[in-house]
Amino acid sequence: TGKFGAMMQVNIENDGPVYICC
C-alpha cells in the first residue's frame, strides 16, 4: 500500500480509499 496503507487498513491490492474495516 501507499499513503493510505500507512495510516489506515486498506485493500492491499488496490492502493486507494478502499478501507477493509471502518
ZAKOLLO-174956 format. One line per field, with one value per residue (C-alpha): residue number from 1; y, x, z. Coordinates in nm, 2 decimals. Example, Ala and Ser with C-alpha at 12.3 -4.5 7.8 and 13.67 -1.06 7.14 Angstrom:
<rs>
i c(1, 2)
py c(-0.45, -0.11)
px c(1.23, 1.37)
pz c(0.78, 0.71)
</rs>
This chain:
<rs>
i c(1, 2, 3, 4, 5, 6, 7, 8, 9, 10, 11, 12, 13, 14, 15, 16, 17, 18, 19, 20, 21, 22)
py c(0.00, 0.36, 0.67, 0.52, 0.18, 0.36, 0.53, 0.30, -0.05, -0.05, -0.30, -0.42, -0.50, -0.15, 0.13, 0.35, 0.47, 0.12, 0.05, -0.30, -0.20, 0.11)
px c(0.00, 0.10, -0.01, -0.34, -0.20, 0.05, -0.23, -0.53, -0.62, -0.70, -0.72, -0.36, -0.44, -0.58, -0.38, -0.67, -0.95, -1.09, -1.10, -1.14, -1.27, -1.45)
pz c(0.00, -0.01, 0.19, 0.28, 0.39, 0.62, 0.82, 0.78, 0.69, 0.32, 0.05, -0.02, -0.38, -0.46, -0.31, -0.27, -0.04, -0.01, 0.36, 0.48, 0.83, 0.95)
</rs>
